[in-house]
Amino acid sequence: MRDKITGKTRGFGYVTFKDSMVVEKILSFESIIIDGKKVDCKIAIPKDHLNQNTLTDLIELINEGNISKINDAKLKVEKQRVIYPNKIFVGGLPLSITEGKILKILK
């Protein structure tokens, strides 16, 4: 993400994948290092879902690496709008990183 006024990188971004299994694989890694810096990867939560407790629980399960519990959690939110975890937030990025390099590392 870039600052709208200065155009400088803000040190975080979002990556969307076609397959949520890629996201699960990324979140299963103990750590991800990009250009010598440990980055923080989490499920991206749309703003309109932030106050839904059950849905937030689903996201927390995924972010904590409790992959085996995802399907159970999805059943709990069956009647609500379900977020399919195919978009991640990546924080703590080096300011010199390029979009292409991020995609190469995370794929």
HUHURA-V190192 format. One record per residue. N is the residue number from 1. SS is DSSP state (alpha for helix, beta for strand, coil for the rest). OMEGA is omega in degrees with one decimal (NA if undefined). D_FIRST is the distance of its C-alpha to the first C-alpha in whole Angstrom. Layout:
BEGIN
n={N:N}
ss={SS:SS}
omega={OMEGA:OMEGA}
d_first={D_FIRST:D_FIRST}
END
This chain:
BEGIN
n={1:2:3:4:5:6:7:8:9:10:11:12:13:14:15:16:17:18:19:20:21:22:23:24:25:26:27:28:29:30:31:32:33:34:35:36:37:38:39:40:41:42:43:44:45:46:47:48:49:50:51:52:53:54:55:56:57:58:59:60:61:62:63:64:65:66:67:68:69:70:71:72:73:74:75:76:77:78:79:80:81:82:83:84:85:86:87:88:89:90:91:92:93:94:95:96:97:98:99:100:101:102:103:104:105:106:107}
ss={coil:beta:coil:coil:coil:coil:coil:coil:beta:coil:coil:beta:beta:beta:beta:beta:coil:coil:coil:alpha:alpha:alpha:alpha:alpha:alpha:alpha:alpha:alpha:coil:coil:coil:beta:beta:beta:coil:coil:beta:beta:beta:beta:beta:beta:beta:coil:coil:coil:alpha:alpha:alpha:coil:coil:coil:alpha:alpha:alpha:alpha:alpha:alpha:alpha:alpha:alpha:alpha:alpha:coil:coil:coil:alpha:alpha:alpha:alpha:alpha:alpha:alpha:alpha:alpha:alpha:coil:coil:coil:coil:coil:coil:coil:coil:coil:coil:beta:beta:beta:beta:beta:coil:coil:coil:coil:coil:coil:coil:alpha:alpha:alpha:alpha:alpha:alpha:alpha:alpha:coil}
omega={179.4:174.9:-176.2:-176.9:-174.6:-177.3:-179.9:178.5:-179.3:174.9:175.3:178.6:179.5:178.1:178.8:-179.9:176.8:-173.9:-179.7:177.4:176.8:178.4:178.8:179.2:179.8:-178.1:178.9:178.8:179.2:176.4:176.2:-179.0:176.5:-177.2:177.0:-178.2:177.7:179.9:-177.6:179.3:178.9:173.8:175.6:-178.7:176.6:-177.0:-177.9:178.4:-172.6:-176.1:179.2:-172.8:-176.8:179.8:176.6:176.4:177.7:-179.2:179.3:177.5:-179.4:-177.8:178.8:178.8:178.4:-173.1:-177.0:-177.5:-175.5:-178.0:176.3:-179.6:178.3:178.8:-180.0:-177.0:-175.9:-176.5:178.0:174.0:-176.8:172.8:172.8:-170.7:177.9:179.5:179.9:170.7:176.8:-178.0:178.8:-178.4:173.6:-177.5:-178.1:-173.1:176.4:179.0:179.5:-179.8:178.1:-178.2:-179.9:-178.3:-174.5:178.1:NA}
d_first={0:4:7:9:12:12:9:8:6:6:7:6:5:8:11:14:17:20:22:22:24:21:19:23:23:20:21:24:23:24:21:19:19:16:17:20:17:18:15:15:15:16:16:14:16:16:17:20:21:21:24:26:28:29:25:24:26:26:22:23:26:23:21:24:25:28:28:32:31:29:31:33:30:30:33:33:30:32:33:30:27:25:22:22:20:18:14:13:11:10:10:12:10:12:10:12:11:11:10:13:14:12:14:17:17:17:19}
END
